[in-house]
Amino acid sequence: MAIVVGYVPTKEGRAALRRAADESLLRKTKLIVINSNRGGKDYDAKEAERFEKELHNVQHELDEVGIEHEVRQLVRGNEPAEDLIAVAEETSADFIVIGLRRRTPVGKLILGSNAQRILLDASCPVLAVKAEPEA
């Protein structure tokens, strides 16, 4: 069994990773960190290098606290929701952890499309985490 977390280097992504790491320690479960990018013209070598460095830092932090983990950087043309759901099913995940962005009153009418897909289509429970408000 495992916990799957969707990670992007934002405050929401970091909040999701922190919570997933806490849950992994608590449950003594493997943590699978997924960074999913569609690729394409907006995803160049510089962007890839930035994400690779960020994911290396994540691995180092998880090693330091002794969490069994796997970090996957996926660039295969899928939406992040597809990748997270597929990995959760492949690993028989206990649950998926995702970060949610705070939205304006109008923005609250629609949840982010990836978050909505994961919440509705995942075959396992989903834990949605909000980032701490900025001071």
C-alpha positions, -999 to +999 in steps of 0.1 A: +000+000+000+011+036-005+001+072-004+002+091-037+007+129-036+006+153-065+034+177-062+042+210-079+066+236-064+039+260-052+027+267-017-003+243-023+020+216-036+043+220-006+013+218+018+001+186+001+036+171+003+039+180+040+006+164+048+013+133+027+047+129+044+031+132+079+005+106+069+032+083+055+051+085+088+020+079+108+009+049+088+044+036+081+035+036+044+055+043+012+050+078-002+049+082-040+054+118-051+041+126-086+051+156-106+031+155-138+036+178-168+019+177-201+050+187-219+047+205-252+061+239-263+058+255-229+079+228-212+115+235-223+149+222-211+152+250-186+118+242-171+126+205-170+159+212-152+141+234-127+116+206-119+144+180-117+163+201-092+131+207-071+123+170-071+159+162-061+154+185-030+122+167-022+139+133-023+167+146+000+141+160+025+122+127+026+155+107+030+164+129+059+132+121+078+133+084+069+103+081+047+103+053+023+095+070-010+095+071-048+096+103-068+082+102-104+085+130-129+059+122-156+059+141-189+038+120-211+011+143-225-015+135-198-034+158-175-020+156-140-054+141-128-049+111-152-014+105-140-023+106-103-053+083-107-033+059-128-004+057-103-029+054-074-046+024-091-012+008-102+000+009-066-033+002-048-029+035-030-045+040+004-054+075-008-043+105-029-032+138-014-037+170-035-032+207-028-061+231-034-056+268-043-077+294-025-102+310-050-121+342-054-159+341-047-165+337-085-137+311-087-153+290-060-181+282-084-156+260-102-131+237-086-098+233-106-104+208-133-076+185-122-088+186-085-124+179-096-114+150-118-093+134-090-120+139-064-147+124-087-128+097-106-103+083-082-111+048-069-095+055-035-101+083-010-087+118-017-074+142+009-075+178-003-051+202+015-051+240+015-020+260+019-015+281+050-027+317+044+002+341+037+010+365+065 
